[in-house]
């Protein structure tokens, strides 16, 4: 948002906060308003910047979630292996 010429920094901060708190819902509202909204001719650029930032944040969140799931799965396998080793060989 900092690269958009006609967008004051205060407005950019408000839009970024609104995008975070609405989980991206504000983007569709801005898209519907188009250039007739408060942002005027800067609206398409703002919508594009917010959409790209939200998509990037979503990708990082998904990546982080996958990493933690894999770590948890590996931990569960190690616990299972340790539990089997403590039991000893099966009785005949």
C-alpha positions in Angstrom: 0.0 0.0 0.0 3.0 2.3 0.6 3.6 2.4 -3.2 0.2 3.8 -4.1 0.6 7.6 -4.7 -2.8 8.9 -3.8 -3.2 6.9 -0.6 -2.3 8.6 2.7 -0.3 6.5 5.2 -3.1 6.8 7.8 -5.6 5.4 5.3 -3.2 2.6 4.3 -2.8 1.6 8.0 -6.6 1.6 8.5 -7.1 -0.5 5.4 -4.4 -3.0 6.5 -6.0 -3.2 10.0 -9.5 -3.7 8.6 -8.2 -6.4 6.2 -6.6 -8.3 9.2 -9.6 -7.9 11.5 -12.2 -8.9 8.8 -10.1 -11.9 7.5 -10.0 -10.3 4.1 -13.7 -9.5 3.9 -13.1 -5.8 3.4 -11.4 -6.5 0.1 -14.7 -7.6 -1.5 -16.4 -4.5 -0.2 -13.7 -2.3 -1.8 -13.9 -4.2 -5.0 -17.7 -3.7 -5.2 -17.3 0.1 -4.5 -14.8 0.4 -7.4 -13.7 3.9 -8.3 -16.9 5.4 -7.0 -16.0 4.7 -3.4 -13.9 6.8 -1.0 -10.6 5.6 -2.6 -11.5 6.9 -6.0 -9.1 6.0 -8.8 -6.7 4.3 -6.3 -9.3 1.7 -5.4 -8.2 -0.9 -8.0 -4.6 -0.6 -6.9 -5.6 -0.9 -3.3 -7.7 -3.9 -3.9 -4.9 -5.6 -5.8 -2.3 -4.8 -3.1 -4.6 -6.0 -0.3 -5.5 -9.2 -2.3 -1.8 -10.0 -2.9 -0.8 -9.4 0.7 -3.7 -11.5 2.0 -2.9 -14.3 -0.3 0.7 -14.2 0.8 -0.3 -14.3 4.4 -2.5 -17.2 3.8 0.3 -19.1 2.1 2.6 -18.5 5.0 -0.1 -19.6 7.5 -0.7 -22.8 5.6 3.0 -23.5 5.3 3.4 -23.0 9.1 0.5 -25.2 9.8 1.9 -28.0 7.7 5.3 -27.8 9.3 3.7 -28.1 12.8 1.5 -31.0 11.7 4.6 -32.8 10.4 6.5 -32.1 13.6 3.5 -33.4 15.6 3.2 -36.5 13.5 6.9 -37.3 13.8 6.6 -36.8 17.6 3.7 -39.2 17.7 5.6 -41.8 15.8 8.6 -41.5 18.2 6.3 -41.8 21.3 4.7 -44.9 19.8 8.2 -46.4 19.1 9.3 -45.6 22.6 6.2 -47.1 24.1 6.7 -50.3 22.2 10.4 -50.5 23.3 9.3 -50.2 27.0 6.8 -53.0 26.7 9.4 -55.5 25.6 8.9 -58.4 23.3 5.4 -59.9 22.9 4.7 -62.9 25.2 4.3 -66.3 23.6 
